[in-house]
Amino acid sequence: MLKLCAIDEARLEAAETLLSKGFPSRSRAFWRKGLRRLADQNRAAGQPSVGFFLLAGETPVGILLTISRWDAQTGRRIVNLSSWYVEENHRWSATRLIMAGLADKEAIYTDLTPTPAAVEINNRFGFRSIGFDLSLVVLPWLALAGPRQGRLRPLEAVPTGALAETLLRDLRNHLALGCIVVAVEVNGRYHPVVLSVTSRKRIPVARVVFAESQDIVADNLGALARLLVLRGVPVLALQVEEGRNVPHAWVWKRGLCYQVKGDWDDRLIDELYSERVLLKM
């Protein structure tokens, strides 16, 4: 008989083993480091586990990682569903994992990297999809000729009181997690932008994981390009509305989506504390 159990600190090694089986393109070392970062984040958010196992007897045959945080703007809990895997002969019980992950009726839920199978299951639980295209921007030329509506400021140069303290806490945490964090100053207002950098075929690629809107990024691509090039990053992956053309960029992947359940501002790019940051995906 199948049963569920929470993945606490004592079960991280077992989670590493099952995730390595479910996602063989990732090494055990990758999952070990990512699970450690995820466990530290969830503990800081008051959540003692990193997700749930589906057990056959005492053997894990399914896993769902959950990443918990408190939203700096609304104060509400956001739970991101990530890295879902169930062994093939137990797939019929996969919905039990999702139900366990959705236990907090007051929380907002996201799935930022859903597979087609996950989309189908999530839809049954009231998720909605927000479609986007992923564009690539080659930065060296753009650093010289691209748009720069505002001025970039390092986080430490943002005046006291210009950003909410709760948001500043999240921004500082992402600096500590290795992200690039700046603020775009436009007409005396400060708009934070957070970028995560990963390698694709040994080429550093930045991706925006937080911005108040896509326009803040698109209107300041020149300044952001100069910053990234100086840090040795030649390419930016930018999430844009489906069908939107961004100058100096070309569409890499069309028809992508992330999913949300609960109140959500569709203008935001908000992947703080997500698998892109904690698992480096």
C-alpha positions as CSV (number, residue, x, y, z in Angstrom):
1,M,0.0,0.0,0.0
2,L,1.3,3.4,-1.0
3,K,1.7,6.2,1.6
4,L,3.1,9.7,1.9
5,C,5.7,11.1,4.1
6,A,7.5,14.5,4.4
7,I,11.1,14.8,3.4
8,D,12.9,16.1,6.5
9,E,16.7,16.5,7.0
10,A,17.1,12.8,7.7
11,R,15.7,11.9,4.3
12,L,17.7,14.3,2.1
13,E,20.0,11.5,1.0
14,A,17.1,9.3,-0.1
15,A,15.7,12.3,-2.0
16,E,19.0,12.8,-3.7
17,T,19.0,9.1,-4.8
18,L,15.4,9.2,-6.3
19,L,15.9,12.5,-8.0
20,S,19.1,11.2,-9.6
21,K,17.0,8.3,-11.0
22,G,14.2,10.5,-12.2
23,F,16.5,13.2,-13.7
24,P,19.5,11.2,-14.9
25,S,21.0,14.2,-16.7
26,R,21.7,15.7,-13.3
27,S,24.5,14.3,-11.1
28,R,24.1,13.3,-7.4
29,A,26.4,16.2,-6.5
30,F,24.0,18.6,-8.3
31,W,21.0,17.3,-6.2
32,R,23.0,17.2,-3.0
33,K,24.0,20.8,-3.2
34,G,20.6,21.9,-4.4
35,L,18.7,20.0,-1.7
36,R,21.0,21.6,0.9
37,R,20.2,25.1,-0.3
38,L,16.5,24.2,-0.5
39,A,16.4,22.8,3.0
40,D,18.1,26.0,4.4
41,Q,15.5,28.2,2.6
42,N,12.5,26.2,3.7
43,R,13.7,26.2,7.3
44,A,14.1,30.0,7.2
45,A,10.5,30.2,5.9
46,G,9.3,28.0,8.8
47,Q,8.8,24.9,6.7
48,P,10.8,21.8,8.1
49,S,10.6,19.7,5.0
50,V,11.6,20.1,1.3
51,G,8.6,18.2,0.0
52,F,7.0,14.7,0.0
53,F,7.8,11.1,-0.8
54,L,5.4,8.6,-2.1
55,L,6.4,5.3,-0.4
56,A,5.8,1.7,-1.4
57,G,6.3,0.1,2.0
58,E,9.4,2.0,3.1
59,T,10.8,2.5,-0.4
60,P,10.5,6.0,-2.0
61,V,8.9,5.6,-5.5
62,G,7.8,9.2,-6.0
63,I,8.9,12.7,-5.0
64,L,7.7,16.2,-5.1
65,L,9.9,19.1,-4.0
66,T,8.2,22.2,-2.5
67,I,9.9,25.5,-2.1
68,S,8.2,27.8,0.5
69,R,8.6,31.5,1.0
70,W,6.8,34.6,2.3
71,D,5.9,37.2,-0.4
72,A,7.5,40.5,0.4
73,Q,4.7,42.5,-1.2
74,T,1.6,40.7,0.2
75,G,2.9,38.8,3.2
76,R,1.2,35.7,1.9
77,R,2.9,32.3,1.7
78,I,4.0,31.1,-1.7
79,V,4.7,27.5,-2.4
80,N,6.5,26.5,-5.6
81,L,6.0,22.9,-6.8
82,S,9.2,21.6,-8.3
83,S,11.0,18.5,-9.5
84,W,8.1,16.0,-9.6
85,Y,8.9,12.4,-10.4
86,V,7.0,9.1,-9.9
87,E,8.3,5.7,-11.0
88,E,6.3,4.5,-14.0
89,N,4.4,1.6,-12.3
90,H,3.1,4.0,-9.6
91,R,2.2,6.9,-11.8
92,W,-1.5,6.3,-11.1
93,S,-0.9,7.7,-7.6
94,A,0.9,10.8,-8.7
95,T,-2.1,13.1,-7.8
96,R,-1.6,12.1,-4.2
97,L,1.7,14.0,-4.2
98,I,0.1,17.1,-5.6
99,M,-2.6,17.0,-3.0
100,A,0.0,16.8,-0.3
101,G,1.8,19.8,-1.8
102,L,-1.4,21.8,-1.8
103,A,-2.3,21.3,1.8
104,D,-2.2,25.0,2.9
105,K,-5.5,26.4,1.6
106,E,-4.3,30.0,2.3
107,A,-1.1,29.8,0.2
108,I,-0.5,30.8,-3.3
109,Y,1.0,28.0,-5.5
110,T,3.2,28.1,-8.5
111,D,4.8,25.7,-10.9
112,L,7.4,27.6,-12.8
113,T,8.8,24.7,-14.9
114,P,5.9,22.4,-15.5
115,T,6.1,19.4,-17.9
116,P,3.1,18.8,-20.2
117,A,2.1,15.9,-17.8
118,A,2.4,18.3,-14.8
119,V,0.2,20.9,-16.6
120,E,-2.5,18.4,-17.1
121,I,-2.5,17.3,-13.5
122,N,-2.2,20.9,-12.1
123,N,-5.2,22.0,-14.2
124,R,-7.3,19.5,-12.3
125,F,-6.4,21.3,-9.1
126,G,-7.4,24.8,-10.3
127,F,-4.1,26.1,-11.6
128,R,-4.1,28.5,-14.6
129,S,-1.4,28.8,-17.2
130,I,0.5,32.0,-18.0
131,G,2.1,31.7,-21.5
132,F,5.4,33.2,-22.5
133,D,8.2,33.0,-25.1
134,L,11.8,32.8,-24.1
135,S,14.0,35.1,-26.1
136,L,17.8,35.2,-26.3
137,V,19.8,38.4,-26.3
138,V,23.5,38.4,-27.4
139,L,24.9,41.1,-25.2
140,P,28.3,42.5,-26.4
141,W,26.9,44.6,-29.2
142,L,23.9,45.6,-27.2
143,A,26.1,46.9,-24.4
144,L,27.1,49.7,-26.7
145,A,23.9,50.3,-28.6
146,G,21.0,49.1,-26.5
147,P,18.3,51.1,-24.7
148,R,19.0,52.4,-21.3
149,Q,16.0,54.4,-20.0
150,G,17.3,54.6,-16.4
151,R,20.5,54.2,-14.4
152,L,21.7,51.0,-12.8
153,R,22.5,51.2,-9.1
154,P,24.1,48.5,-7.0
155,L,21.9,47.4,-4.1
156,E,24.0,49.1,-1.5
157,A,23.5,52.4,-3.3
158,V,19.7,52.3,-3.0
159,P,18.6,55.0,-0.5
160,T,17.1,54.0,2.8
161,G,13.4,53.7,2.5
162,A,13.3,53.5,-1.3
163,L,12.5,49.7,-1.2
164,A,10.5,47.9,1.4
165,E,12.6,46.2,4.1
166,T,11.0,42.8,3.5
167,L,11.9,43.0,-0.2
168,L,15.4,44.2,0.6
169,R,15.8,41.1,2.8
170,D,15.0,38.9,-0.2
171,L,17.3,40.8,-2.5
172,R,20.2,40.5,-0.1
173,N,19.5,36.8,0.3
174,H,19.7,36.4,-3.5
175,L,23.0,38.2,-3.5
176,A,24.3,35.6,-1.0
177,L,23.0,32.8,-3.2
178,G,25.2,34.1,-6.1
179,C,22.6,36.1,-8.1
180,I,23.3,39.5,-9.6
181,V,21.1,42.1,-8.0
182,V,20.7,45.7,-9.2
183,A,18.1,48.5,-9.1
184,V,17.1,50.6,-12.1
185,E,16.6,54.2,-11.1
186,V,13.9,55.9,-13.2
187,N,12.7,59.4,-12.2
188,G,13.7,58.9,-8.6
189,R,12.1,55.5,-8.2
190,Y,14.1,52.2,-7.8
191,H,13.1,49.0,-9.6
192,P,15.0,45.9,-8.5
193,V,16.2,43.3,-11.0
194,V,17.6,40.0,-10.0
195,L,19.5,37.8,-12.5
196,S,20.6,34.2,-12.0
197,V,23.5,32.9,-14.1
198,T,23.9,29.3,-15.2
199,S,26.1,27.6,-17.9
200,R,24.6,26.2,-21.1
201,K,27.2,24.2,-23.0
202,R,29.9,26.0,-21.0
203,I,28.5,29.5,-22.0
204,P,27.3,31.7,-19.0
205,V,23.7,32.6,-19.6
206,A,21.8,35.1,-17.4
207,R,18.1,34.9,-16.8
208,V,15.9,37.4,-15.1
209,V,14.3,35.8,-12.0
210,F,12.7,39.0,-10.6
211,A,11.5,42.3,-12.1
212,E,8.4,44.3,-11.6
213,S,7.6,44.0,-15.3
214,Q,9.1,42.9,-18.6
215,D,9.2,46.5,-19.6
216,I,11.8,47.4,-16.9
217,V,14.1,44.9,-18.4
218,A,13.4,45.6,-22.1
219,D,13.7,49.4,-21.6
220,N,17.1,49.0,-20.0
221,L,18.7,46.2,-22.0
222,G,21.7,48.3,-22.9
223,A,22.6,49.1,-19.3
224,L,22.0,45.5,-18.2
225,A,24.0,44.2,-21.1
226,R,27.0,46.3,-20.1
227,L,26.8,45.0,-16.5
228,L,26.6,41.4,-17.6
229,V,29.4,41.6,-20.2
230,L,31.7,43.2,-17.6
231,R,31.0,40.1,-15.4
232,G,31.8,37.7,-18.3
233,V,28.2,36.8,-19.2
234,P,27.6,37.2,-23.0
235,V,23.9,36.0,-23.3
236,L,20.6,36.9,-21.6
237,A,17.5,34.7,-21.6
238,L,14.5,36.9,-21.3
239,Q,10.9,35.8,-20.6
240,V,8.4,37.9,-22.8
241,E,4.7,37.8,-23.5
242,E,3.7,35.4,-26.3
243,G,4.2,37.0,-29.7
244,R,6.0,40.1,-28.3
245,N,9.1,41.2,-30.3
246,V,12.0,42.6,-28.3
247,P,14.6,44.5,-30.4
248,H,18.0,42.8,-30.7
249,A,16.6,39.5,-29.5
250,W,15.3,36.4,-31.1
251,V,12.8,33.8,-29.9
252,W,14.6,30.7,-28.6
253,K,11.5,28.8,-27.3
254,R,7.8,29.5,-28.0
255,G,4.7,28.5,-26.2
256,L,6.2,28.0,-22.7
257,C,4.2,28.5,-19.6
258,Y,4.3,28.6,-15.8
259,Q,1.3,27.9,-13.7
260,V,-0.3,29.6,-10.6
261,K,-3.1,28.9,-8.2
262,G,-4.3,32.0,-6.3
263,D,-3.8,35.7,-6.7
264,W,-0.9,36.6,-9.0
265,D,0.2,39.7,-10.8
266,D,0.8,38.5,-14.4
267,R,3.1,41.5,-15.1
268,L,5.7,40.3,-12.6
269,I,8.7,38.2,-13.3
270,D,8.9,36.6,-9.9
271,E,11.0,33.4,-9.6
272,L,12.6,34.3,-6.3
273,Y,13.8,31.3,-4.3
274,S,12.8,29.1,-7.2
275,E,14.6,26.1,-8.6
276,R,16.4,28.4,-10.9
277,V,18.1,30.0,-7.9
278,L,18.3,27.1,-5.4
279,L,18.7,24.2,-7.7
280,K,20.6,26.2,-10.4
281,M,18.3,24.8,-13.1
